[in-house]
Amino acid sequence: MNREKSAVARPWERKFLGFSFTNHRQAAIRLAPKTISRFKDRIRELTDRTKSMPMEERINRLNRYTMGWLGYFRLAAAKSHLQQFDGWIRRRLRMCLWKQWKRVRTRIRELRALRVPEWACFVMANSRRGPWEMSRNTNNALPTSYWEAKGLKSLLSRYLELC
């Protein structure tokens, strides 16, 4: 018997196969904290900006992982978590895209193609802020519809379909 895994405790203090329970009278299934951290670690690995990979391949790998993960954890009440994950994944992808646009000239060209105003193209392209900070600034240029067109599947919309 494993002493770390075996215990007598309240249901919301324990986890089982990545799930846990809320401490309300009606015990709802929720995601265990360790499950959330493992999910984020895997997404960080898939969206590592130092890995040279075409965006289509990156999105393919993300979709495969996230849809499988969601298929397993669809029983949990995780609507707010999934909404946050969606936004966070899109921001990580914007960071990777910004990193791919290495030169100022490339950034200006790509931002113009996304119909960003001319003055904003120059300001953003010449910014000395890092890719993570710039991923917040490119939010309007690369909205959710852009990523849906590229093939990125939304966790929240898939979750709502399943429920």
C-alpha positions, 0 to 999 in steps of 0.5 A: 500500500502506498502511504502517499496515495492512501488516506482518509480525508474529505472528498475535496481534499483528495484527487483521483485520476486527475479529478477532484470534487468541490466542497459544496453540498452537491459534490461536483466534479472538478479538475485537480490542481495538479491536472491543470499544471500538467496541462499548462506544462504540456502546452508550454512545451508545444508552444515553445517559441525556440522550437522551429516549427511551421504554425500549421504543424504547431496548431495540429499538435495542439489540437490533437493534444487539447481535444484528447485531453478534453475528451478525458476531462469532459466530466469535470465542471471546468467552463471557466478554466477552459475559457482561460486556457483558450485565451492563454493558448492563443496568446502563446501562439501570437508569441510564437508568430511574433518570434517568427517575424524576426526582422522589423521589415517582416513585422511591418509587412505582416502587420500591414497584411493584417490591416493594422493602421500604418502608424501602429505597424511602425510602432509595434514593429520597432518595439523593443518589448519581448515576444510575450509582451508583444503577444498582448499588443497583437491581440486586435490584429490576430483575433480569435477568428484568425486562429479559427481560420488557421484551424485552431479548435476552441476548448470551450466551444468543444466542451459546450458541444459535449455537455 
